[in-house]
Amino acid sequence: MGVAIEEFSTITAKGQTTIPKAVRQALGVDYGGKIAFRVDKRGVTVVRVEEDEDPAIGRFLEFMASDIRKHPETIKALSPDLAVRIAALTEGMDMDLDAPIDGDVSL
């Protein structure tokens, strides 16, 4: 996939920069909006932070995904006791396992 938008920005002595208008529009953010910089071995990505997104959960999920990629042999099936506990905790909750996932999903 080619680059759809390429914009440049200068970093100030204080480490600040202006997010170019085309990038803000692509992210769907404006004044007061929040963005997250995510760094991994492929580079840096910038995403819009959803107001209800907890940054600790995002970091935890990124940690888990990284650990699974590094050590896939450590993935094990749920124990029967844990499966029963999960079922009890989610009893009565309405779930559609075929519903689309909201938010950013990357593989």
N, C-alpha and C positions, 0 to 999 in steps of 0.2 A: 504494500500500500504506500503510495506516495504521500508527500507532505501536502496537506490541504491549506495550512496557514503557517507562515513563518514570519515572526515579528521579532524585533530586537529591543532591548531595554538596557539602560546603563545602571550599574549598581553604584550608589553614593558611598561616601566615606563612612557613613553610619550603617552600611549594609542594606540600605533601602532601595527599592526600585518601584517603578510604575508599571502595572500590568497593562499592556497595550489594549486599546478598546476592542479590537477584533478578538483578542483572546478572552477578555471579560465577557463579550457577547457569546462566544463559543461555549464558555463555561456556564453561562446563564447567571452571572453575578454582577452586582452593581455596588454602589457605595454602601458600606456596612456589611457586605457579603463576606463570607469566609471561604478561603481556599486551603487545601492541604497539599504539601509537597511530599511526595512519596519517593523514596530512594531505594532502589534495589540493584542487583547486578546488571540489569539491562539499561539502567539510567534513572532519570528523574521524570516523574509524571506530576501533573498538577490537576487536581480535581476539586469540584465544588463540595463544600462541606454542607451536608443537609443539617438543618437546624436541630433535628432530633438525634443526630449522629453523635455517639459518645466516642471521643478520640481514643480512649483507653481500649474500647472494644475493637476498634479498627486496628490498633497496634497489636493487640492480642491475637486477632485473626491473622494478621500478616506474619507474626511470629510462628503461629501454628502451621500456616501454609509453608513457610520456609523450613521448619523442622521436618514436616512430612516429606518435602522434596529431598532433604538431605538424608533422612533416615526412614525410607518407606517400609523397611523391614520391621519397624517397631509398631506398625498399625496392627491392632488385634481386634477380634470380634468382641462385641459387648458381652459381658457375663450375663447369665440368666437373671441374677439378682438385680443388676443395674437396669436391664431391660424392663423388669417388673416395676422398679422404682420410677423409671421414666414414664411408663404407661400410667402409673398412679398420679404422677405430677401433671400430666397433660390430659387426664380424663375430663371429658366434658368440653374440651377446647375444640372449636371449629377449625379444621385445617383442610386446605385444598392442596394436596401435594403436587397437583398439576398446574397450579396458579403460577404466573410469572413472578420472578423475584424482583422486588423493588431495589433500586440502587445500583451501584457499580458492582459488576461481577467479572472477575478475570480468572483465567486459567493458568 
